[in-house]
Amino acid sequence: MPHSSDSSDSSFSRSPPPGKQDSSDDVRKVQRREKNRIAAQKSRQRQTQKADTLHLESEDLEKQNAALRKEIKKLTEEMKYFTSVLNSHEPLCSVLATSVPSPPEVVYTFHQPHVSSPRFQP
């Protein structure tokens, strides 16, 4: 009956010797881990680059926003000045008093966006 115990031995199902299979599995595992490590590193670099790009873009947009708000303020002041000059001139103007009816008053309003951040408040 020693022959029947040999048929149930599981060592016959393996092709390569156990030492070589373990060694090749270890090599593949190390290669896979190295490849995964490199891929993770590249992914982190891309993520950092994207964050840096967004940060620079955000700073640029904030500068543009500040410049535009400054320009709006300047133009609003200029409009107030010209309106006051026109208002002071109207009673003295002979052309407006005799032939031309007064033009309708134009009112400019600027709506501020509803942003919760205090950084975006005028």
Buried (B, 14 or more C-beta within 10 A) or exposed (E): EEEEEEEEEEEEEEEEEEEEEEEEEEEEEEEEEEEEEEEEEEEEEEEEEEEEEEEEEEEEEEEEEEEEBEEEEEEEEEEEEEEEEEEEEEEEEEEBEEEEEEEEEEEEEEEEEEEEEEEEEE
